[in-house]
């Protein structure tokens, strides 16, 4: 599923595509280190039905599975994340760990951290996604077409219209799984955190030195409005 020489952000899109076609909610954790730097940990498990769907539409699978660990780690290293690691369990469960040094930013500036000011921000919009995806190789863009997501295509569709499109393309079961799935994103800091601002409707909760936000996958793939979360510790 992961092409050779793929860009780091392209991998995240493919991971999102898998998550969107999965009945299992993906989880991501951003850990901010006291001395500076950060680490993102990402986990997801693809359901058997979703795995078959991906194999059918991408021509992957078989003995090598739908994930290529070496290609994932190579792409992350080429993007500057040389200590990143990836693990696969039973071909359909993926775990990633992506450390970043102090001052090193993640692709697309979707996550910005200032250790000196003790602030962090999460910002997801069509504009910053477009800025990242503009440099992708053709193979990645071809794969992203499977999602038909307004966040990538720029189409003006609401949630219901997009879910209907997924149902027509992949069936009502996949569409229902997508509609009921959400990304759980946790931000952990060296000290208790406070939310200083967020986009309307974003669900989050404070757990001492962590903020946990829940983003429905449909909202993430439609992105009719930017999703933002500003924090300090």
Secondary structure in CASP SS format (residue, H / E / C, confidence):
PFRMAT SS
TARGET T0000
AUTHOR 0000-0000-0000
METHOD secondary structure of the structure
MODEL  1
X C 1.00
X C 1.00
X C 1.00
X C 1.00
X C 1.00
X C 1.00
X C 1.00
X H 1.00
X H 1.00
X H 1.00
X H 1.00
X H 1.00
X H 1.00
X H 1.00
X H 1.00
X H 1.00
X H 1.00
X H 1.00
X H 1.00
X H 1.00
X C 1.00
X C 1.00
X C 1.00
X C 1.00
X C 1.00
X C 1.00
X E 1.00
X E 1.00
X E 1.00
X E 1.00
X E 1.00
X E 1.00
X C 1.00
X C 1.00
X C 1.00
X C 1.00
X C 1.00
X E 1.00
X E 1.00
X E 1.00
X E 1.00
X E 1.00
X E 1.00
X E 1.00
X E 1.00
X C 1.00
X C 1.00
X H 1.00
X H 1.00
X H 1.00
X H 1.00
X H 1.00
X H 1.00
X H 1.00
X H 1.00
X H 1.00
X H 1.00
X H 1.00
X C 1.00
X C 1.00
X C 1.00
X H 1.00
X H 1.00
X H 1.00
X C 1.00
X C 1.00
X C 1.00
X C 1.00
X H 1.00
X H 1.00
X H 1.00
X H 1.00
X H 1.00
X H 1.00
X H 1.00
X H 1.00
X H 1.00
X H 1.00
X C 1.00
X C 1.00
X C 1.00
X C 1.00
X C 1.00
X C 1.00
X E 1.00
X E 1.00
X E 1.00
X E 1.00
X E 1.00
X C 1.00
X C 1.00
X C 1.00
X E 1.00
X E 1.00
X E 1.00
X E 1.00
X E 1.00
X E 1.00
X E 1.00
X E 1.00
X C 1.00
X C 1.00
X C 1.00
X C 1.00
X C 1.00
X C 1.00
X H 1.00
X H 1.00
X H 1.00
X C 1.00
X E 1.00
X E 1.00
X E 1.00
X E 1.00
X C 1.00
X C 1.00
X C 1.00
X C 1.00
X E 1.00
X E 1.00
X E 1.00
X E 1.00
X E 1.00
X E 1.00
X C 1.00
X H 1.00
X H 1.00
X H 1.00
X H 1.00
X H 1.00
X H 1.00
X H 1.00
X H 1.00
X C 1.00
X C 1.00
X C 1.00
X C 1.00
X H 1.00
X H 1.00
X H 1.00
X H 1.00
X H 1.00
X H 1.00
X H 1.00
X C 1.00
X C 1.00
X C 1.00
X C 1.00
X C 1.00
X H 1.00
X H 1.00
X H 1.00
X H 1.00
X C 1.00
X C 1.00
X C 1.00
X C 1.00
X C 1.00
X H 1.00
X H 1.00
X H 1.00
X H 1.00
X H 1.00
X H 1.00
X H 1.00
X H 1.00
X H 1.00
X H 1.00
X H 1.00
X H 1.00
X C 1.00
X H 1.00
X H 1.00
X H 1.00
X H 1.00
X H 1.00
X H 1.00
X H 1.00
X H 1.00
X C 1.00
X C 1.00
X E 1.00
X E 1.00
X E 1.00
X E 1.00
X E 1.00
X E 1.00
X E 1.00
X C 1.00
X C 1.00
X C 1.00
X C 1.00
X C 1.00
X E 1.00
X E 1.00
X E 1.00
X E 1.00
X E 1.00
X C 1.00
X C 1.00
X C 1.00
X C 1.00
X E 1.00
X E 1.00
X E 1.00
X E 1.00
X E 1.00
X C 1.00
X C 1.00
X E 1.00
X E 1.00
X E 1.00
X E 1.00
X E 1.00
X E 1.00
X E 1.00
X H 1.00
X H 1.00
X H 1.00
X H 1.00
X H 1.00
X H 1.00
X C 1.00
X C 1.00
X C 1.00
X C 1.00
X E 1.00
X E 1.00
X E 1.00
X E 1.00
X E 1.00
X E 1.00
X C 1.00
END
